């Protein structure tokens, strides 16, 4: 597995950071859209701890990019990019947080009910069974497969009007994931959730001096206020952009993707 994946020509001043944790490869469509304007790196996070992923991303930025870089972090990748900018400010020129999770615990309780409430009965029951499986002592390959299936179910809940639902859409190209890794997800997310709960995650914002832009869909089950309110109170240079009729992944949304890419292209100039 090539890591990082490289798009366009040097200098590489933009990096797209995937979510999950453990969902390597999902940012490929965004990299493909942007590399005609600027060289883009797609680092793939393989470490199984928060500090391990920060160190891994730092190493890739130092060895493959032309710092300081613009980091476009999606979902978990927004948290990871936020942490890197706090711990290694010299590496980051700007943060763009896409579909970030909330930065305070009081907002987090809304996420799972929002998602499950959007699924039909069969899908909801399957999702609950998978949550249980991920905590069971079963083969790692089975857990990886279960996590990938969970991603498919949650994508149904997270999307407002996805392009892949259009008649004649090419379903084979809808998911660019290389691999779902359930062990990375379990270990890293356990740490990250604790950091959000005890306030350590948000406190890192006090160390961030670069501009931060948060782009969030109005239909994203992660509450927009959980990103906007905490960050505007702790960051000195922060903007929040809400995309109407848009779910968790703006680049798959029929009504929002063009506006999303217009914003990104303006922000990386």
C-alpha positions as CSV (number, residue, x, y, z in Angstrom):
1,X,0.0,0.0,0.0
2,X,1.5,3.3,-1.1
3,X,1.5,5.8,1.8
4,X,0.9,8.6,1.2
5,X,-0.9,8.4,-2.1
6,X,0.2,11.3,-4.3
7,X,-1.8,13.4,-6.7
8,X,-0.4,15.9,-9.1
9,X,3.1,17.4,-9.0
10,X,5.2,18.9,-6.3
11,X,5.3,21.1,-4.3
12,X,2.7,19.3,-2.2
13,X,1.0,21.9,-0.1
14,X,-2.4,20.3,0.6
15,X,-3.2,17.0,2.4
16,X,-6.5,15.3,2.7
17,X,-6.9,13.4,6.0
18,X,-9.5,10.5,6.1
19,X,-12.0,9.7,8.8
20,X,-12.8,6.5,10.6
21,X,-10.5,6.0,12.3
22,X,-9.5,3.1,10.1
23,X,-11.2,4.3,6.9
24,X,-8.1,4.7,4.7
25,X,-8.7,5.8,1.2
26,X,-12.0,7.6,1.5
27,X,-10.7,11.0,0.6
28,X,-9.5,10.0,-2.9
29,X,-12.4,11.8,-4.7
30,X,-11.5,15.1,-3.0
31,X,-7.8,14.7,-3.9
32,X,-8.8,13.9,-7.5
33,X,-10.8,17.1,-7.7
34,X,-8.1,19.3,-6.3
35,X,-4.8,18.1,-7.8
36,X,-5.2,20.0,-11.0
37,X,-4.7,23.2,-8.9
38,X,-2.1,22.1,-6.4
39,X,-0.2,19.0,-5.5
40,X,-2.1,16.9,-3.0
41,X,-1.1,14.2,-0.6
42,X,-3.5,11.5,0.8
43,X,-1.9,10.1,4.0
44,X,-3.2,6.8,5.2
45,X,-3.4,6.4,8.9
46,X,-2.2,3.0,10.1
47,X,-1.1,3.6,13.7
48,X,-3.4,2.2,16.5
49,X,-3.2,5.1,19.0
50,X,-3.9,8.8,18.9
51,X,-0.3,9.8,19.5
52,X,0.8,7.2,16.9
53,X,-1.4,8.7,14.3
54,X,-0.3,12.2,15.1
55,X,3.4,11.1,14.8
56,X,2.6,9.2,11.5
57,X,0.9,12.2,10.0
58,X,3.8,14.5,11.1
59,X,6.3,12.2,9.6
60,X,4.5,12.2,6.2
61,X,4.1,16.0,6.2
62,X,7.8,16.4,6.9
63,X,9.0,13.9,4.4
64,X,6.6,14.4,1.4
65,X,5.1,17.8,1.6
66,X,6.4,21.4,1.4
67,X,5.3,22.8,4.9
68,X,3.4,24.6,6.0
69,X,0.5,22.7,4.4
70,X,-3.2,23.1,4.3
71,X,-4.9,20.1,6.0
72,X,-8.3,19.1,4.9
73,X,-9.5,16.8,7.6
74,X,-12.8,14.8,7.3
75,X,-14.7,13.5,10.3
76,X,-12.1,11.8,12.5
77,X,-9.5,13.3,10.2
78,X,-10.7,16.8,11.3
79,X,-9.9,15.9,14.9
80,X,-6.5,14.4,13.9
81,X,-5.6,17.5,11.8
82,X,-6.7,19.7,14.8
83,X,-4.3,17.8,17.1
84,X,-1.4,18.0,14.6
85,X,-1.9,21.8,14.2
86,X,-1.8,22.2,18.0
87,X,1.3,20.0,18.6
88,X,3.3,21.0,15.5
89,X,2.1,24.5,14.4
90,X,5.0,25.0,12.1
91,X,3.7,22.3,9.8
92,X,0.2,23.7,9.2
93,X,-0.8,26.8,7.2
94,X,-4.5,26.4,7.5
95,X,-7.0,23.8,8.8
96,X,-10.2,22.9,6.9
97,X,-12.4,20.7,9.0
98,X,-15.1,18.9,7.0
99,X,-18.0,17.1,8.8
100,X,-16.1,17.2,12.1
101,X,-17.4,15.5,15.2
102,X,-18.4,17.8,18.1
103,X,-15.7,19.2,20.3
104,X,-17.7,19.0,23.5
105,X,-19.2,15.9,25.0
106,X,-22.6,17.5,25.6
107,X,-23.3,17.5,21.9
108,X,-22.2,13.9,21.3
109,X,-25.3,12.1,22.6
110,X,-27.3,13.3,19.6
111,X,-25.2,11.5,17.0
112,X,-26.2,7.9,17.3
113,X,-29.9,8.5,17.8
114,X,-29.9,10.8,14.8
115,X,-28.3,8.1,12.6
116,X,-30.4,5.2,13.8
117,X,-33.5,7.2,13.5
118,X,-32.9,7.7,9.8
119,X,-32.6,4.0,9.0
120,X,-35.5,1.6,8.4
121,X,-36.2,-1.2,10.8
122,X,-34.0,-3.8,9.2
123,X,-31.0,-1.6,8.7
124,X,-31.3,-0.3,12.3
125,X,-31.4,-3.8,13.7
126,X,-28.4,-4.8,11.6
127,X,-26.5,-1.7,12.8
128,X,-27.2,-2.6,16.4
129,X,-26.0,-6.2,15.8
130,X,-22.7,-4.9,14.3
131,X,-22.1,-2.6,17.3
132,X,-22.3,-5.7,19.5
133,X,-20.0,-7.7,17.2
134,X,-17.3,-5.1,17.3
135,X,-17.0,-5.7,21.1
136,X,-16.9,-9.5,20.7
137,X,-13.9,-11.8,20.6
138,X,-14.1,-12.8,17.0
139,X,-11.7,-13.0,14.1
140,X,-10.1,-9.7,13.1
141,X,-11.1,-10.1,9.4
142,X,-14.7,-10.6,10.5
143,X,-14.6,-7.4,12.5
144,X,-13.1,-5.5,9.5
145,X,-15.9,-6.8,7.3
146,X,-18.5,-5.8,9.9
147,X,-17.0,-2.3,10.2
148,X,-17.1,-1.9,6.4
149,X,-20.8,-2.9,6.5
150,X,-21.4,-0.5,9.3
151,X,-19.9,2.2,7.1
152,X,-22.4,1.4,4.3
153,X,-25.3,1.5,6.7
154,X,-24.3,4.8,8.3
155,X,-23.7,6.3,4.9
156,X,-27.4,5.8,4.2
157,X,-28.2,7.7,7.4
158,X,-25.6,10.4,6.9
159,X,-26.4,11.4,3.3
160,X,-29.1,13.9,2.3
161,X,-29.3,13.3,-1.5
162,X,-26.3,11.2,-2.6
163,X,-25.3,11.1,-6.2
164,X,-24.9,7.3,-6.2
165,X,-28.7,7.0,-5.7
166,X,-29.3,8.6,-9.1
167,X,-30.7,6.3,-11.9
168,X,-27.8,4.8,-13.8
169,X,-25.2,5.8,-11.3
170,X,-22.0,3.7,-11.2
171,X,-22.3,1.9,-7.9
172,X,-18.9,0.3,-8.3
173,X,-17.1,3.7,-7.9
174,X,-19.1,4.9,-4.9
175,X,-16.6,3.8,-2.2
176,X,-12.9,4.3,-2.7
177,X,-11.9,2.7,0.7
178,X,-8.7,0.6,0.6
179,X,-9.6,-1.2,3.8
180,X,-11.6,-0.8,7.0
181,X,-9.6,-1.7,10.1
182,X,-11.7,-2.4,13.1
183,X,-8.8,-2.6,15.6
184,X,-7.5,0.8,14.6
185,X,-11.1,2.1,14.9
186,X,-11.6,0.6,18.4
187,X,-8.3,1.7,19.9
188,X,-8.0,5.2,18.4
189,X,-11.6,6.1,18.9
190,X,-11.6,5.0,22.5
191,X,-8.8,7.4,23.2
192,X,-10.3,10.2,21.2
193,X,-13.7,9.9,22.8
194,X,-12.0,10.2,26.2
195,X,-10.1,13.3,25.1
196,X,-13.4,14.9,24.1
197,X,-15.1,13.9,27.3
198,X,-12.4,15.3,29.6
199,X,-12.0,18.5,27.6
200,X,-8.4,17.8,26.5
201,X,-9.4,17.8,22.8
202,X,-11.0,21.3,22.8
203,X,-8.2,22.7,25.0
204,X,-5.7,21.9,22.2
205,X,-7.3,24.8,20.3
206,X,-5.5,27.2,22.6
207,X,-2.3,26.2,20.8
208,X,-3.6,26.8,17.3
209,X,-2.7,30.0,15.6
210,X,-3.4,29.2,11.9
211,X,-6.8,30.0,10.3
212,X,-9.4,27.3,10.8
213,X,-12.4,26.9,8.5
214,X,-15.2,24.4,9.4
215,X,-17.5,23.2,6.6
216,X,-20.5,21.3,7.8
217,X,-23.7,19.9,6.2
218,X,-27.0,20.9,7.6
219,X,-28.1,17.2,7.4
220,X,-25.0,15.9,9.1
221,X,-26.0,13.9,12.1
222,X,-23.0,15.4,13.9
223,X,-24.5,18.5,15.4
224,X,-23.2,21.7,13.7
225,X,-23.4,23.6,17.0
226,X,-21.1,21.1,18.5
227,X,-18.4,22.3,16.1
228,X,-19.3,26.0,15.7
229,X,-19.8,27.1,19.3
230,X,-16.8,25.5,21.0
231,X,-14.4,26.5,18.3
232,X,-15.5,30.1,17.9
233,X,-15.0,30.5,21.7
234,X,-11.4,29.1,21.7
235,X,-9.9,29.9,18.3
236,X,-8.6,33.4,17.3
237,X,-9.1,32.9,13.6
238,X,-12.2,30.8,12.9
239,X,-15.0,30.6,10.3
240,X,-17.9,28.3,10.1
241,X,-19.7,27.5,6.8
242,X,-23.0,25.6,6.8
243,X,-23.9,23.8,3.6
244,X,-27.7,23.5,3.1
245,X,-29.2,20.2,1.9
246,X,-25.9,18.4,2.7
247,X,-25.0,15.4,4.8
248,X,-21.8,14.2,6.3
249,X,-19.8,13.8,3.1
250,X,-20.3,16.9,1.0
251,X,-18.5,15.5,-2.1
252,X,-21.2,12.8,-2.6
253,X,-24.1,15.2,-2.3
254,X,-26.0,16.1,-5.4
255,X,-27.1,19.6,-4.2
256,X,-24.0,20.6,-2.3
257,X,-20.9,19.1,-3.9
258,X,-20.4,21.9,-6.4
259,X,-20.6,24.5,-3.7
260,X,-18.3,22.5,-1.5
261,X,-15.6,22.2,-4.1
262,X,-15.9,25.9,-4.9
263,X,-15.2,26.7,-1.3
264,X,-12.3,24.3,-1.1
265,X,-10.7,25.7,-4.2
266,X,-11.0,29.2,-2.9
267,X,-9.5,28.2,0.5
268,X,-6.4,26.5,-0.9
269,X,-5.3,29.3,-3.2
